[in-house]
């Protein structure tokens, strides 16, 4: 399970941007990376008691996000705006932070790549032994599913006109794909990027972004529960 927060807040302080999620990478990681790449300052707000959330934590999220279903990952801006639902929050951050293309064709490719990333993320979650994945499912993910998705993403990267998925600039498509490839793939299956040299070089390029590099060197990032080989029973 994800670790509990080091510091708890009974009532969020809206004087700064607050990101509500667990003290783990999970579905919040791409949003944290996007905020960092866009140089949008934020503070993590973790639920008291960690995962699974208490009824009180859910009530607090509902009071802020208003959804009666689910609210996190949720971004609470200092100016009072609130964004909920992971893909919607990611796109909102991209528009605010200049990470969203404006060309119609590039916008389609962005949506398409975000969906590709979510496909890989979904397959990744199915392979977590703590949540019921069988040994057969784990081996299929390692040997078939992950190489299939890596190959499809590398194909599209090679077809780009620049060093990133969409031209010569880092966009939200890169951040979403980076999260899926590393957080749900290569960090869990060590050596799985071997043979995908274009993807491997691109991962290094994404990590060289100043905002992302600084975030990944921060205490905030260091304190998160990260998905590793243990999630596959390895």
Rosetta blueprint (number, residue, H / E / L):
1 X L
2 X L
3 X E
4 X L
5 X L
6 X L
7 X L
8 X L
9 X L
10 X L
11 X L
12 X L
13 X L
14 X L
15 X L
16 X L
17 X L
18 X E
19 X E
20 X E
21 X L
22 X L
23 X E
24 X E
25 X L
26 X H
27 X H
28 X H
29 X H
30 X H
31 X H
32 X H
33 X H
34 X H
35 X H
36 X H
37 X H
38 X L
39 X L
40 X L
41 X L
42 X L
43 X E
44 X E
45 X E
46 X L
47 X L
48 X L
49 X L
50 X L
51 X L
52 X L
53 X L
54 X L
55 X H
56 X H
57 X H
58 X H
59 X H
60 X H
61 X H
62 X H
63 X H
64 X H
65 X H
66 X L
67 X L
68 X L
69 X L
70 X L
71 X L
72 X L
73 X L
74 X E
75 X E
76 X E
77 X L
78 X L
79 X L
80 X L
81 X L
82 X E
83 X E
84 X E
85 X L
86 X H
87 X H
88 X H
89 X H
90 X H
91 X H
92 X H
93 X H
94 X H
95 X H
96 X H
97 X H
98 X L
99 X L
100 X L
101 X L
102 X L
103 X L
104 X H
105 X H
106 X H
107 X H
108 X H
109 X H
110 X H
111 X H
112 X H
113 X H
114 X H
115 X H
116 X H
117 X H
118 X H
119 X H
120 X H
121 X H
122 X H
123 X H
124 X H
125 X H
126 X H
127 X L
128 X L
129 X H
130 X H
131 X H
132 X L
133 X L
134 X L
135 X H
136 X H
137 X H
138 X H
139 X H
140 X H
141 X H
142 X H
143 X H
144 X H
145 X H
146 X H
147 X H
148 X H
149 X H
150 X H
151 X H
152 X H
153 X H
154 X H
155 X H
156 X H
157 X H
158 X H
159 X H
160 X L
161 X L
162 X L
163 X L
164 X E
165 X L
166 X L
167 X E
168 X L
169 X L
170 X L
171 X L
172 X H
173 X H
174 X H
175 X H
176 X H
177 X H
178 X H
179 X H
180 X H
181 X H
182 X H
183 X H
184 X H
185 X H
186 X H
187 X L
188 X L
189 X L
190 X L
191 X L
192 X L
193 X L
194 X L
195 X L
196 X L
197 X H
198 X H
199 X H
200 X H
201 X H
202 X H
203 X H
204 X H
205 X H
206 X H
207 X H
208 X L
209 X L
210 X H
211 X H
212 X H
213 X H
214 X H
215 X H
216 X H
217 X L
218 X L
219 X H
220 X H
221 X H
222 X H
223 X L
224 X L
225 X E
226 X L
227 X L
228 X L
229 X H
230 X H
231 X H
232 X H
233 X L
234 X L
